[in-house]
């Protein structure tokens, strides 16, 4: 653990106290850490990135998530496998919709 010395204005101190009491049982250190983690996620530096793809046989006519091209039932498409990551292209939340990519779009993503 490291002790840091910095000055906060009165409004910020009141806000820190309120958030610490409301969400973190008065723990100001945990409150600041959570705020910094949240800032990192919302700034687009930390979230979910595509770690790879797994093949899926389409059980119905399906649209590619990226290019929008339609693919017939029985075609092999690719479902992304998400992992924690950072960078400008990360997602802040895992997608809830069905996300399938065609082979061409997967190749472009992997090369990029």
C-alpha positions in Angstrom: 0.0 0.0 0.0 1.2 3.5 -0.8 0.1 6.8 0.8 -0.6 9.6 -1.7 -1.0 13.2 -0.7 -3.3 15.3 -2.8 -5.8 18.1 -2.3 -9.5 18.0 -3.1 -11.9 20.8 -3.1 -14.9 20.8 -0.6 -17.4 19.7 -3.2 -15.3 16.7 -4.2 -14.7 15.7 -0.6 -18.5 15.8 0.0 -19.1 13.7 -3.1 -16.4 11.2 -2.1 -17.9 10.9 1.4 -21.5 10.4 0.0 -20.4 7.8 -2.5 -18.2 6.0 0.0 -21.1 5.8 2.6 -23.7 4.9 0.0 -21.9 2.2 -2.0 -18.7 1.2 -0.2 -19.4 1.1 3.6 -17.4 4.3 4.1 -14.3 2.9 2.4 -12.9 6.0 0.5 -10.0 4.1 -1.0 -12.3 1.5 -2.6 -14.6 4.4 -3.8 -11.7 6.1 -5.5 -10.5 2.8 -7.1 -14.0 2.0 -8.4 -14.3 5.5 -9.8 -10.9 5.1 -11.6 -11.9 1.7 -13.0 -15.2 3.1 -14.2 -13.4 6.0 -15.8 -11.1 3.6 -17.6 -14.0 1.6 -19.0 -15.9 4.7 -20.1 -12.8 6.2 -21.7 -12.6 3.2 -23.9 -9.3 1.8 -22.5 -10.6 -1.3 -20.8 -13.4 -3.7 -21.6 -14.2 -6.7 -23.7 -12.2 -7.5 -26.9 -12.5 -10.3 -29.4 -9.9 -13.0 -28.4 -10.8 -15.3 -31.2 -13.6 -17.0 -33.1 -15.4 -20.3 -33.0 -17.1 -21.8 -36.0 -20.9 -22.2 -35.9 -23.2 -23.8 -38.5 -26.1 -21.3 -39.1 -29.4 -22.9 -38.2 -31.4 -20.3 -40.1 -30.7 -17.6 -42.7 -28.4 -15.2 -40.8 -26.9 -11.8 -41.3 -23.2 -11.1 -40.8 -22.8 -8.6 -37.9 -20.1 -6.6 -39.6 -20.9 -6.4 -43.4 -24.6 -7.2 -43.2 -24.4 -9.9 -45.9 -27.1 -12.6 -45.6 -25.9 -16.2 -45.3 -28.1 -19.3 -45.8 -28.9 -22.0 -43.3 -26.1 -24.5 -43.1 -23.3 -22.0 -43.9 -20.4 -21.8 -41.4 -20.2 -18.5 -39.7 -18.0 -17.4 -36.8 -19.0 -16.4 -33.3 -16.5 -14.1 -31.5 -15.0 -15.2 -28.2 -14.7 -12.2 -25.8 -11.9 -11.6 -23.3 -11.0 -8.8 -21.0 -8.7 -6.4 -22.9 -7.8 -2.8 -23.5 -7.5 -0.6 -26.5 -9.6 1.7 -28.7 -11.9 -1.0 -30.1 -13.0 -2.6 -26.8 -16.7 -3.0 -25.8 -17.7 -1.7 -22.4 -20.3 -4.5 -22.1 -20.7 -8.0 -23.6 -23.2 -7.9 -26.4 -26.6 -9.5 -25.7 -27.5 -9.9 -29.4 -26.5 -12.8 -31.5 -23.2 -11.9 -33.1 -22.0 -13.9 -36.1 -19.3 -13.0 -38.6 -18.7 -14.3 -42.1 -15.3 -15.6 -43.0 -14.3 -12.5 -45.0 -15.0 -10.2 -42.1 -13.2 -12.5 -39.6 -10.1 -12.4 -41.9 -10.2 -8.6 -42.0 -10.6 -8.4 -38.2 -7.7 -10.8 -37.6 -5.4 -9.0 -40.0 -6.3 -5.5 -38.7 
